[in-house]
Amino acid sequence: MEYFFDIATPEEIARQFPTSAKIPSFLEHDRQLLKENPDDNLTELVYLYWGRGEKKKAEQLRQQIKNEEQKLSVGLSLYEFRES
């Protein structure tokens, strides 16, 4: 599985984790959380790929989220992004 922090650029990390990107200990905490929580990692990857304009890849990753509530929440966010 792809890991958000392995493929995101420093600018993308700062965009998705604006506070943590400024505080190394917070950023390390976020890194560890994503390693421990595959659905959270997938969520961040969905937003990463959506932001890159790779909507098909983002949707494929969203479909891999096991927690149905989280999958729905991410889908609703993408719908809102599409409308703006």
N, C-alpha and C positions, 0 to 999 in steps of 0.2 A: 504494500500500500504506500502511496505517496505520503510524504510528511510535509505539512505546510512550511515549516521552518527550513526545510531542505531546498525548497524550490522558489519561495518568495524572495523578491529582492528586498534590500533594506528599506526602500521607499514603500513597497507594498506592506511590509511588516509595520512600518510606522503608521500607515493609513488604517490598518485593521486593529492595531494595538497602540493607539496614540499616547496613552499615558505610560504604558509599560515600556515602550520604545525609548523613553527618556530615563528610565530607572533600571539598570542592569539586573538587580535582584528580582524586580517584578517580571521582567522579560524572561528570566530563567524559570520563574514559577509558571508562567504561561506555557513555556516550552514543555515543561514536565507534565502539565495538565493535558496538553494535546497528545503527548506520548501515552498517557494512561487512559485517555478517553477517545477511542476511535471515532465515535459519532461527532464529538466536538472538533476533532481534526478534519473530518469530512466536511463539517459545516464551514470551517474556515477555508477549506479548499474550494468549496462551492462559491463562496463570495470572491475568492481570489480569481478563479477562472471567469466568473461573471464580469468582474471588473476588467479583465483582460479582453472581454468581448467574445470569449469562448463559451457561448451559452449552451451548446450541445454537451460539451464536456461537463459544465456545471450541473446540468440536469442529470447526466449519467451518475455523477458523484452523489447528488442529492438522493437518488434512488437507492443508494447503498447505505444510507443512514438507517440503522435498525430501529431506533426509537421513533415510533410513528408520530408522536406529538412533536418531536423536534423536526422530523421530516416535513410535516405539515407547516410548522412555523417558518422554516426556511423557504418553503414553496410560496407561502404568503408574502414573505419579504421580497422574493424575486418578482412576484406579480406586481407589488408596489413599485419596485425599481423600474419595471417595464413601463408602468403608467406615467412615471415622472420624466 
